[in-house]
Amino acid sequence: MTPPKKSLTLHTSAITHSGSGTAVSQEPLRPADQQLKTWDAAVRLFSRRKYEDALHLFREAARGPAAHVADKARSYGQICERKMSGPEMEFRNAEDHFYFGVERMNARDLDQAHYHLSRALRLQPEGDNILYALALCRGFAGDIAGAYENLKRAIDLDPRNRIMARQDSDFRNLAGKSSALRALLGADGSPEA
């Protein structure tokens, strides 16, 4: 068992002038400055994948007075906890990336969803189901043109994707924002239907 970590106390040098020369004294940092120093140290540890040490410092930074730093520190602390909780997921094929990407999309972690769905598509370029999910992901992220392009490719590969998208409430909502998507779905009486 490792002993508990001691609180990190950082000081800054202040220069004071005395009659004959310059003297250096140590003054404690203000709480907000201390919080930032702790945050910076935690980020450095995190980038070196020293999650246990970083977690301790993120928790300390989360107790500081600056709310925006405290919020970020709590979020990074949770990431450290997940990294330490077990082995990282192993993605062996397009299907692994696809299912994880869909799970992340449903959790609205759109950056991770896009990353894994894109990886799945690289491994399986003709995956119409991947293109369909990627279209939704792009649409949720506000990239309507990307949603259109991916859905169009999914429909070109399998025309049944048009029927599925027409019945999908998420695509109906996206189509309300784009005449091109409405036309692609055939929702506006266009010849695409």
C-alpha positions in Angstrom: 0.0 0.0 0.0 1.3 3.4 -0.9 1.3 6.2 1.6 -1.2 9.0 1.0 0.1 11.8 -1.2 1.0 15.1 0.4 -0.7 18.3 -0.8 1.3 20.1 -3.3 2.3 23.6 -2.1 3.9 25.8 -4.6 5.5 29.2 -3.9 6.6 32.0 -6.1 9.7 34.0 -5.7 9.2 37.7 -4.8 12.0 40.1 -5.2 12.3 42.7 -2.5 14.9 45.4 -2.3 16.8 46.1 0.9 19.3 48.9 1.4 22.4 47.1 0.2 21.0 44.7 -2.4 18.3 42.4 -3.5 16.9 39.6 -1.3 14.6 36.8 -2.5 11.7 35.7 -0.2 9.1 33.0 -0.7 5.4 34.1 -0.7 2.6 31.6 -0.9 0.6 31.7 -4.1 -3.0 33.0 -4.1 -5.5 30.1 -4.1 -6.5 30.6 -7.8 -2.8 30.7 -8.8 -2.2 27.6 -6.7 -5.1 25.9 -8.4 -3.7 26.7 -11.9 -0.2 25.4 -10.9 -1.8 22.2 -9.6 -3.9 21.9 -12.8 -0.8 22.4 -15.0 1.2 19.7 -13.0 -1.8 17.3 -13.3 -2.0 17.8 -17.1 1.7 17.1 -17.5 1.3 13.8 -15.5 -1.8 13.0 -17.5 0.0 13.5 -20.8 2.7 11.1 -19.6 -0.1 8.6 -18.7 0.7 8.7 -15.0 -3.0 8.6 -14.2 -2.8 7.8 -10.5 -0.6 10.8 -9.7 -2.5 13.0 -12.1 -5.8 12.0 -10.4 -4.5 13.1 -7.0 -3.6 16.5 -8.5 -6.9 16.9 -10.5 -8.8 16.2 -7.3 -6.8 18.9 -5.5 -7.4 21.4 -8.4 -11.1 20.6 -8.3 -11.3 22.0 -4.8 -9.9 25.4 -5.9 -11.8 28.6 -6.2 -11.9 29.0 -10.1 -15.1 27.1 -11.2 -14.0 26.6 -14.8 -10.7 25.0 -13.7 -12.5 22.9 -11.0 -15.0 21.6 -13.6 -12.2 20.6 -16.0 -10.2 19.0 -13.2 -13.2 16.9 -12.2 -13.7 15.8 -15.8 -10.1 14.8 -16.2 -10.2 13.1 -12.9 -13.0 10.9 -14.1 -10.9 10.0 -17.2 -8.0 9.0 -15.0 -10.4 6.8 -12.9 -11.6 5.1 -16.1 -8.1 4.6 -17.4 -7.0 3.1 -14.1 -10.2 0.9 -13.7 -9.1 -1.7 -16.2 -7.6 -2.6 -19.6 -8.5 -0.3 -22.5 -11.0 -1.6 -25.0 -9.5 -3.5 -27.9 -10.9 -2.8 -31.3 -10.2 -5.7 -33.6 -12.4 -5.0 -36.6 -14.9 -2.6 -38.2 -17.8 -4.1 -36.2 -16.0 -3.3 -32.9 -15.5 0.3 -34.0 -19.1 0.5 -35.3 -20.8 -0.7 -32.2 -18.6 1.5 -29.9 -19.2 4.5 -32.2 -23.0 4.0 -32.1 -22.8 3.7 -28.3 -20.8 7.0 -28.1 -23.2 8.7 -30.5 -26.1 7.7 -28.3 -24.3 9.2 -25.3 -23.7 12.3 -27.5 -20.0 11.9 -27.3 -19.9 12.9 -30.9 -16.1 13.3 -31.3 -15.5 9.8 -30.2 -18.4 8.5 -32.2 -17.1 10.2 -35.3 -13.6 8.8 -34.7 -14.8 5.2 -34.3 -17.4 5.3 -37.1 -14.7 6.7 -39.4 -12.3 4.0 -38.4 -15.0 1.4 -39.1 -15.6 2.9 -42.5 -11.9 2.7 -43.4 -11.9 -0.9 -42.5 -15.2 -1.6 -44.3 -15.6 1.1 -47.0 -18.9 -0.5 -48.4 -20.5 -0.6 -44.9 -23.9 1.0 -45.6 -24.9 0.6 -41.9 -21.7 2.5 -41.0 -22.5 5.3 -43.4 -26.0 5.5 -42.1 -24.7 5.9 -38.5 -22.0 8.3 -39.6 -24.7 10.4 -41.3 -26.6 10.7 -38.1 -23.5 11.5 -36.2 -22.6 14.3 -38.6 -26.2 15.6 -38.4 -26.1 15.6 -34.6 -22.9 17.6 -34.7 -24.5 20.2 -36.9 -22.8 19.1 -40.1 -25.9 18.8 -42.3 -23.8 18.6 -45.5 -21.8 15.7 -44.0 -25.1 14.0 -42.9 -26.4 14.3 -46.5 -23.2 12.9 -48.1 -23.0 9.9 -45.8 -26.7 9.1 -46.1 -26.6 9.5 -49.9 -23.7 7.0 -50.0 -25.6 4.6 -47.7 -28.7 4.8 -49.9 -26.6 4.3 -53.1 -25.2 1.1 -51.5 -28.6 -0.1 -50.3 -31.8 1.7 -51.3 -33.6 0.3 -48.2 -31.6 2.9 -46.2 -33.9 5.6 -47.6 -37.0 3.9 -46.2 -35.2 3.4 -42.8 -34.2 7.1 -42.7 -37.8 8.2 -43.6 -39.0 6.3 -40.6 -36.2 7.4 -38.3 -37.3 10.4 -36.1 -33.7 11.6 -35.9 -33.4 11.9 -39.7 -36.9 13.5 -39.9 -35.7 16.2 -37.4 -32.5 16.7 -39.5 -34.5 16.9 -42.7 -36.4 19.8 -41.2 -33.2 21.7 -41.3 -32.2 20.9 -44.9 -34.1 20.9 -48.2 -31.3 18.6 -49.6 -32.0 16.0 -46.9 -35.7 16.3 -47.4 -35.2 15.7 -51.1 -32.9 12.8 -50.5 -35.5 11.2 -48.3 -38.2 12.0 -50.8 -40.0 13.8 -48.0 -40.8 16.9 -50.2 -42.3 15.0 -53.1 -39.1 15.1 -55.1 -38.3 12.4 -57.7 -35.7 10.8 -55.3 -38.5 8.8 -53.7 
